[in-house]
Amino acid sequence: MGYVVSQYPATNHTFILREIRTLRRLGVDVCVVSIRRPDRAASALSPEEVEEHSLTHSVLGAGMGNALLVHLRTLVTSPLAYIGAFFYALGLAGSHFRKAGQYLLYFGRRWSLAIF
């Protein structure tokens, strides 16, 4: 099961923290992807939050090198899916040049989420 959250762990995500920890205790394989890193320094996190942070993949802060490696790995292991997704993103824009740039950025982010 996967969770994509804006920021994890975060002080206002107590419910999500409890839900994810309960699912893990029940034996569910949970993958958490956080767009941003925690809202506090590691020293201010509770022991449960520290553990969750170590199990969470962060998109921002993972680095451009990691994003490029993810793209390359996906292109090599699933070239048809990768190329198909690229052209699908372009097709969403139709003839709008500005939208094409936006959809290509979404495409880049989408494949960069595959860090797990």
C-alpha positions in Angstrom: 0.0 0.0 0.0 1.3 3.5 -0.8 0.8 6.9 0.8 1.9 10.1 -0.9 1.8 13.0 1.5 2.9 16.6 1.3 5.1 16.4 4.4 5.8 13.4 6.6 6.2 13.1 9.5 4.6 16.4 10.4 2.9 17.8 13.5 -0.5 18.0 11.8 -0.3 14.4 10.4 -0.9 12.6 13.7 -3.8 10.6 12.2 -1.7 9.5 9.2 1.2 8.5 11.5 -1.1 6.3 13.6 -2.8 4.8 10.6 0.5 3.9 8.9 2.0 2.5 12.1 -1.1 0.4 12.7 -1.1 -1.0 9.1 2.6 -1.9 9.5 1.9 -3.6 12.9 -0.9 -5.6 11.1 1.7 -6.8 8.5 0.7 -4.5 5.6 3.7 -3.5 3.5 3.3 0.3 3.5 5.5 2.6 1.3 5.3 6.3 2.2 6.5 9.0 -0.2 6.7 12.5 1.2 7.1 15.5 -1.1 9.0 17.5 1.6 11.1 16.4 4.5 9.8 16.6 8.1 8.7 20.0 9.5 11.1 19.8 12.4 14.7 18.8 13.0 15.4 15.1 13.7 16.2 16.0 17.4 12.6 17.3 17.8 10.9 14.3 16.4 9.3 11.6 18.7 10.9 8.1 18.5 8.0 6.9 16.4 8.5 9.8 14.0 12.2 9.1 13.8 11.4 5.5 12.8 8.9 6.6 10.2 11.2 9.2 8.8 13.8 6.5 8.2 11.2 4.5 6.3 9.9 7.4 4.2 11.1 8.4 0.7 11.4 12.2 0.3 11.1 13.6 -3.2 12.4 17.1 -2.6 15.8 16.7 -1.1 16.6 13.4 -2.8 18.6 15.4 -5.3 18.7 15.9 -9.1 21.2 13.0 -9.5 18.7 10.6 -7.9 15.9 11.8 -10.1 18.1 11.3 -13.2 19.1 7.9 -12.1 15.4 7.0 -11.6 14.6 8.2 -15.1 17.5 6.2 -16.6 16.7 3.1 -14.7 13.1 3.2 -15.8 14.0 3.9 -19.4 16.3 0.9 -19.4 14.0 -1.5 -17.6 10.7 -0.3 -19.1 11.4 1.6 -22.3 8.0 1.3 -23.8 6.2 2.4 -20.7 8.6 5.3 -20.2 8.4 6.5 -23.8 4.7 6.0 -23.8 4.3 8.2 -20.7 6.5 10.8 -22.2 4.4 11.1 -25.4 1.2 10.9 -23.3 2.4 13.9 -21.3 3.0 15.8 -24.5 -0.4 14.8 -25.9 -2.2 16.1 -22.9 -1.1 19.6 -23.9 -2.5 19.5 -27.4 -1.1 22.4 -29.3 -0.5 24.6 -26.3 3.3 25.1 -26.0 3.2 26.4 -22.4 1.0 23.5 -21.2 3.5 21.1 -22.9 6.2 22.4 -20.6 4.0 21.9 -17.6 3.0 18.4 -18.5 6.7 17.5 -19.1 7.5 18.7 -15.7 4.7 16.6 -14.3 6.1 13.7 -16.3 9.6 14.3 -14.7 8.1 14.4 -11.2 6.0 11.3 -11.8 8.9 9.1 -12.7 11.0 10.7 -10.0 8.5 9.4 -7.5 9.5 5.9 -8.4 12.4 6.0 -5.9 11.2 3.1 -3.9 
